[in-house]
Structure formats: structure tokens, C-alpha cells
Amino acid sequence: MRAGAGGNHSEVGALKRVLVKRPEQAFISQSKLDAEWKQLGYRECPDFRKAAREHDAFVSILSEHAEIATCPEDPSVTIDSIYVRDASLLTNQGMVMCNMGKPERVPEPSALMKEFTSLSVPVVGVIRSPGLLEGGDAAWLNDYTLAVGRGYRTNSQGLDQLKRWLEPSGCDLVVVDLPHWNGPGDVFHLMSILSPVDTDKALVYSRLMPVVFRNRLLELNYKLIDVPDDEFESMGCNVLALSPGRVLALAGNPLTRRLLEQAGVEVLEYVGKEISLKGLGGPTCLTRPLLRATVAAN
């Protein structure tokens, strides 16, 4: 990645380079999982060996589409560090390092910044306390429009700092006020209810989406594909675009898959009982895109 590279103000441009953190470096061992899962709000304790196998298969799919970079083990972080998206935000100029709203995850941006240095990925800004920002709350809608959720993980002070970092690029920041849902201990992010899947299509869960923001998507000429109620809790709305109109999704949401395919979107699937369902982190959460190809505006 080089400073000023185009294409990174997108969630759907062809994925060229992506960062992951394997269970061997995030979960470390079954004993670490046993010690941390409940405090961190996981639904169940993951099985370490099964998680490693699931992640290998996940990365195998990714590697057919992009160069893979991997995070090393870091003793300062928890098992949540497998969800590498949340600690940073990708822009055309480089990374903005986040400041985590979940207290247990506060060390992650500093640990990740070391890895960006080793990968020659430029860092253009850092969100400082009292500002909070998590990468799962931010999604590019087009080259000049970034939607950011304001809730328990991202606050107004963090948004004010982000605006200053984005001002030189002339980008518009769309603030989306998120619902209480299951409270401050939940892992609810903007990308829990929004996943762009093509330049003019987005997978959404409208029932939890503010009317003003939903209308903004329609004004931007997005076709909205609504996740069925029965598949929202199983992360049907969380999919990773590999390229325009091609996504990687968590297996087990057949109704959502059918709706995507009917809209002309190709769907690849991975099994993620241990790495996704138990920790509530889908394919976007498990990846930090480092480089995407430029796409035409919708």
C-alpha cells in the first residue's frame, strides 16, 4: 500500500491485500479462551482446535482473491483481537488508528500500529481519548462518503477527530445514530445492519436502521436487500465484499443468500461456528482490508 493510493474509500472494490489474525496468534490456547470468553461477552467458549481449522478454510478462500498478511501474537491484547477490523479505519491516504469503545480492547490499536509499520502501511491519524471510534462502525458508501455509527463504541468526540483527519480529502461524514439494542455490553456496530455488496447494492437490516440514514442510502441510488428477521441474529447482514457483486458470507443463512443471489450477487460461504458465531464477529470483523482496487462510482 502506498500513501495516496486510490480505491480504499470503498467496501466493494476488488480486494487486493487483507490483514487477518489467526486463532493461533489471537486465541493462543484453549486455556486463554476458557479464561476470557465470558468476560468479553461471547455466546459460548470457542474450541481452539476447531477454530484454527475454520480459520484456515476462511483464509484459503480469501487467498484466492487477495494477498494475505497476518498479525503476530501480542501479549497485551485479548482473544477479541481476532476481529482485526475494529482497531483501524482505511482511507486512501493510509490508516486512522481507532480508540476502542470496549475497555478490554483498548490495547489493540497500539499493537496493530506496530504491524502496520512492519507492513509499510502508512498511519495518517490516531483517535485520542475522550474520543472513541471502532472500525466496525465505519463503512464507505462511495469514494467521498463515509458512514459512521454513533453509539456505545463510537462517540461524538471520536467523530469530531475523524472529521479533521478526513477534511483534506473533501469527504462527507454521515453520522448514523445507533439504537440501544442489547445495551453497552453488546457488539452492535453500524456494520451489524449494513454491508455494501456492490457499487449500488447494500445488504441491510432496516428494522434497526434510522429512517434518515436509510433514505440517504436510497438517495445515493442504493438498492437495499433486507435481511430476514430470522437471520439477523446469526449475522446474516455481515458479509465481506471480495469484489463488486461477489461476497464472502457466514454459512447458515440460506434466506439471505437467496436474496443476494436474486439481486445478482455471487455468494461464497465459510463455516464459522467457532470464529464467528460464538464471538459475534462475521467476515468483515475477521478482516482488515489493506488495499482495494478503484471502482466506478454508483
Order of alpha helices (4+ residues) and beta strands (2+ residues): beta-alpha-alpha-alpha-beta-beta-beta-alpha-beta-beta-beta-alpha-beta-beta-beta-alpha-beta-beta-beta-alpha-beta-beta
